[in-house]
Amino acid sequence: MTKFQRLARLAAASAAVLALGLTAASADDHPIKIGSVLAVTGPASFLGDPEDKTLKMYVDKINEEGGVLGRPLELIVYDSGGDANKARTFATRLIEDDEVVAIVGGATTGTTMAMVPLVEDAEIPFISLGGAVVIIDPVKKWVFKTPHTDRMACQKIFEDMKANGYTKIGMISGTGG
């Protein structure tokens, strides 16, 4: 199992556990709605498309095993195309119209950060799949993330470069998250 598969599995399981805690008092048989906003298409689709497929696979698996508290999970996915404005609009739709109990997604830091104020206001658990430390620092009550931070990744890269004798590096950066 790859690191990505483990992270996606953790995200799906975490969403189910969060949904379990939020719905424990409910005895009805309506589905537990979990939302997701991912970059299924566009420049970040190399992240969003496999995340989408993995979340769907785990929701199917959980439902085949009886769901959560005997209730099926319903995954509602919107494709942001990696656009932060679309992510914010879709997060609003998930919260206000679809009435989800948790959101998993934000394939990138930019889309994640566009959704954070909405989930905090709505007090809905949000499990981000983005990498930047700004997602969790400072700590936010309703926001979590699965991958290591960008700081951790850079530290490991620099340690490896040093161990291999590299003394000069070039850097290309952007503001696109």
C-alpha positions, -999 to 999 in steps of 0.1 A, spaced: 0 0 0 14 34 -10 17 63 13 -11 81 -6 -34 51 -3 -27 50 35 -35 87 38 -66 84 17 -77 54 38 -71 74 70 -92 103 56 -121 81 47 -119 63 81 -116 96 99 -146 110 81 -166 79 91 -155 81 127 -164 118 128 -198 110 113 -203 83 138 -197 107 167 -220 133 152 -248 109 145 -247 86 175 -279 100 189 -298 95 157 -317 62 152 -331 69 117 -320 50 86 -312 81 64 -277 81 49 -249 99 67 -238 126 43 -201 133 39 -190 160 14 -159 163 -6 -145 191 -28 -116 178 -49 -96 188 -80 -109 159 -100 -101 178 -132 -76 206 -140 -40 212 -131 -42 195 -97 -61 164 -110 -31 143 -104 -41 147 -67 -78 150 -69 -87 122 -92 -71 94 -72 -84 110 -40 -120 109 -55 -116 73 -65 -102 63 -31 -129 80 -11 -156 64 -33 -139 30 -28 -138 33 10 -174 46 12 -185 15 -8 -165 -7 14 -179 8 46 -214 5 32 -209 -31 22 -199 -38 58 -231 -23 72 -223 14 71 -219 34 103 -244 26 131 -263 6 106 -267 36 83 -251 40 49 -226 67 41 -235 90 12 -205 107 -4 -213 139 -22 -183 151 -44 -179 184 -62 -150 190 -87 -133 224 -80 -109 219 -109 -83 233 -84 -100 267 -83 -103 282 -48 -134 302 -56 -152 271 -69 -141 252 -38 -156 279 -15 -189 278 -35 -190 240 -33 -183 240 4 -211 264 9 -234 241 -11 -223 210 9 -230 228 42 -262 247 34 -279 226 8 -266 191 11 -263 193 49 -232 171 53 -219 162 87 -182 163 76 -161 174 46 -130 157 33 -110 174 6 -92 203 -6 -67 185 -28 -45 216 -26 -37 242 1 -54 270 -18 -87 252 -21 -85 240 15 -79 275 28 -108 289 8 -131 264 26 -117 268 62 -137 299 73 -169 282 61 -164 249 80 -153 268 111 -184 290 110 -206 259 105 -187 239 131 -184 209 107 -153 187 108 -130 192 78 -103 168 69 -79 184 44 -58 165 20 -36 196 14 -1 198 26 8 232 39 13 238 75 -9 269 74 -39 245 73 -33 235 109 -10 262 123 -25 280 141 -47 251 154 -83 253 142 -110 235 162 -128 220 132 -99 215 107 -76 185 104 -52 172 77 -38 139 67 -5 145 48 28 156 63 33 194 62 53 212 36 79 220 63 84 183 70 88 176 33 114 203 29 133 192 60 136 156 46 146 168 12 174 190 26 186 162 49 188 138 20 206 164 -1 231 170 26 236 133 31 244 129 -6 269 158 -6 249 184 -24 259 219 -15 240 241 -40 204 241 -49 181 260 -72 145 269 -63 114 276 -84 84 288 -65 49 301 -72 19 314 -54 -6 288 -66 -4 266 -35 
